[in-house]
């Protein structure tokens, strides 16, 4: 059984006033051809299919078109789970129709856990693997709030809730396997969360999915019965806790300039008959839109921009420029934009940093705006300015802020 693992598509993303429609279309076309070429048995998409809970119509059309093409041209089973960016109702709405097309969707936790224990079969129709479709686990789904709880008590309760859910999923999968002739077929699970030690990129757009450190769970929550764990949420592909079978596939396209030039990949976990340990390989995803970040003095930046165009003479390149100068120069932006026009480069952002001494005095650069920050970052920066509030009180305020934010997000999803 050959499984392809991907995640964090973020269909419908608008990146610095640039939509990613063409990139996503090209990625999905490439992925479909890869499934055909490699005769994949299962495709797992581990959350954040869309960039927002209200995706634009073109993103929905792209999504359904891809699923339709996979169903009509391959025998690959598709497993899709919701992420923290996704709307449960949007993903689940066509669930019964998609089931008929060999596509299983779990937008949120099902009432009956056995509904999300999926059997994958081989070409002969015989059981080849069991897949536990676990979506992003929302606070309200896995624990009960109690009056008077402290921040620490809430943290521990949430971690216990996540751990207990995976234990229950494991039990249901093992029970299902017990009734089969082949009792050695692998068990695979999905997840959309932040594990301890997970690496993120600066300004990569990752949203905290639980309050404080609540989203940071240990790999020990995944029972040893799971032969492969397909994770989503972090955009950088990586193993977790040194375990080769517990992985983030990462996003298929760079979602911020901090990911510019990084190799993107699809993970392939292949299980030989009678062997519960997968052979894991990665398949590099082509770069569908060049995204580059340049940094240095104005002269260094100018040289780097010329080199970019020389290395890639014909392609469109989106560029972020960070200028480091010891003295303030009011002509920086006009100078860079003039050169970019001559080189036909698309400059999406110019960050102008003054000298280190000046930054220490002013704390922020004049180019910083609210567009550079998430609401969480703005609140955190405001809290850092408070010198008279005790650390415990700051923690409680951060917790209260996140509870309000989650309540607002829930109202948007449910409404």
ZIDADA-V716293 format. One record per residue. N is the residue number from 0. SS is DSSP state (a for helix, b for strand, c for the rest). D_FIRST is the distance of its C-alpha to the first C-alpha in whole Angstrom. Layout:
BEGIN
N:SS:D_FIRST
N:SS:D_FIRST
END
This chain:
BEGIN
0:c:0
1:b:4
2:b:7
3:b:10
4:b:13
5:b:16
6:c:20
7:c:23
8:c:24
9:c:27
10:b:28
11:c:32
12:c:33
13:b:36
14:b:37
15:c:41
16:c:42
17:b:39
18:b:36
19:c:33
20:a:32
21:a:32
22:a:29
23:a:27
24:a:27
25:a:26
26:a:23
27:a:22
28:a:23
29:a:21
30:a:18
31:a:18
32:a:18
33:a:16
34:a:13
35:a:14
36:a:15
37:a:11
38:c:10
39:c:8
40:c:6
41:b:8
42:b:11
43:b:13
44:b:17
45:b:18
46:c:22
47:c:25
48:c:24
49:b:28
50:c:31
51:c:33
52:c:33
53:c:35
54:c:33
55:c:35
56:a:35
57:a:33
58:a:30
59:a:30
60:a:30
61:a:27
62:a:25
63:a:25
64:a:25
65:a:22
66:a:20
67:a:22
68:a:21
69:a:17
70:a:18
71:a:20
72:a:18
73:c:15
74:c:12
75:c:11
76:b:11
77:b:13
78:b:14
79:b:18
80:b:20
81:c:24
82:c:25
83:c:29
84:c:30
85:c:29
86:c:31
87:a:29
88:a:31
89:a:30
90:a:26
91:a:27
92:c:29
93:c:27
94:a:24
95:a:25
96:a:25
97:a:22
98:a:20
99:c:21
100:c:19
101:c:16
102:b:17
103:b:17
104:b:20
105:b:22
106:c:25
107:c:26
108:c:26
109:c:26
110:c:29
111:c:27
112:a:24
113:a:22
114:a:22
115:a:19
116:b:17
117:b:14
118:b:12
119:b:9
120:b:8
121:c:7
122:c:10
123:c:12
124:c:12
125:c:11
126:b:10
127:b:6
128:b:7
129:b:11
130:b:12
131:b:16
132:c:17
133:c:20
134:c:22
135:c:25
136:c:28
137:c:31
138:a:34
139:a:35
140:a:32
141:a:32
142:c:35
143:c:39
144:c:42
145:c:45
146:c:48
147:c:50
148:c:46
149:c:47
150:a:44
151:a:43
152:a:42
153:a:40
154:a:38
155:a:37
156:a:37
157:a:34
158:a:32
159:a:33
160:a:31
161:a:28
162:a:28
163:a:28
164:a:26
165:a:23
166:a:24
167:a:25
168:a:21
169:a:20
170:a:22
171:a:21
172:a:17
173:a:18
174:a:21
175:a:18
176:a:16
177:a:19
178:c:20
179:c:17
180:c:17
181:c:14
182:c:15
183:c:13
184:c:10
185:b:9
186:b:12
187:b:12
188:b:15
189:b:17
190:b:20
191:b:23
192:c:26
193:b:28
194:b:27
195:c:30
196:c:30
197:c:28
198:c:29
199:c:31
200:c:33
201:c:37
202:c:37
203:c:33
204:c:34
205:c:32
206:c:34
207:c:34
208:c:32
209:c:35
210:c:38
211:c:39
212:c:36
213:c:35
214:c:32
215:b:31
216:b:29
217:c:28
218:a:25
219:a:26
220:a:25
221:c:22
222:c:21
223:c:20
224:c:17
225:c:15
226:c:13
227:b:12
228:b:15
229:b:15
230:b:19
231:b:21
232:c:25
233:c:26
234:c:26
235:c:26
236:c:22
237:b:22
238:b:21
239:b:23
240:c:25
241:c:24
242:b:21
243:b:18
244:b:15
245:b:18
246:b:18
247:b:20
248:c:18
249:c:22
250:c:24
251:c:23
252:c:27
253:c:29
254:c:31
255:c:34
256:a:36
257:a:35
258:a:32
259:c:33
260:c:32
261:c:29
262:c:26
263:b:23
264:b:20
265:b:16
266:b:14
267:b:10
268:b:8
269:b:6
270:c:5
271:c:7
272:c:8
273:c:11
274:c:10
275:c:11
276:c:12
277:c:9
278:b:11
279:b:12
280:b:14
281:b:16
282:b:17
283:b:20
284:b:22
285:c:25
286:c:28
287:c:29
288:c:32
289:b:34
290:b:35
291:b:38
292:b:40
293:b:43
294:b:46
295:b:49
296:c:53
297:a:54
298:a:54
299:a:51
300:a:49
301:a:51
302:a:50
303:a:46
304:a:46
305:a:48
306:a:45
307:a:43
308:a:44
309:a:45
310:a:41
311:c:40
312:c:43
313:c:41
314:c:39
315:c:39
316:b:39
317:b:39
318:b:41
319:b:42
320:b:46
321:b:47
322:b:50
323:b:52
324:c:56
325:c:58
326:c:61
327:c:60
328:c:60
329:c:61
330:c:60
331:a:56
332:a:54
333:a:57
334:a:56
335:a:52
336:a:52
337:a:55
338:a:53
339:a:49
340:a:51
341:a:52
342:a:49
343:c:47
344:c:45
345:b:44
346:b:45
347:b:43
348:b:45
349:b:48
350:b:48
351:b:52
352:b:52
353:c:56
354:c:57
355:a:55
356:a:59
357:a:59
358:a:56
359:a:57
360:a:60
361:a:58
362:c:55
363:c:53
364:c:53
365:c:55
366:c:52
367:c:50
368:c:50
369:a:48
370:a:45
371:a:44
372:c:43
373:c:41
374:a:44
375:a:42
376:a:43
377:a:47
378:a:47
379:a:46
380:a:49
381:a:51
382:a:51
383:a:51
384:c:55
385:c:56
386:c:58
387:c:59
388:c:56
389:c:55
390:a:51
391:a:51
392:a:52
393:a:50
394:a:47
395:a:48
396:a:49
397:a:45
398:a:44
399:a:46
400:a:46
401:a:42
402:a:42
403:a:45
404:a:42
405:a:39
406:a:42
407:a:42
408:a:39
409:a:38
410:a:41
411:a:40
412:a:36
413:a:38
414:c:41
END
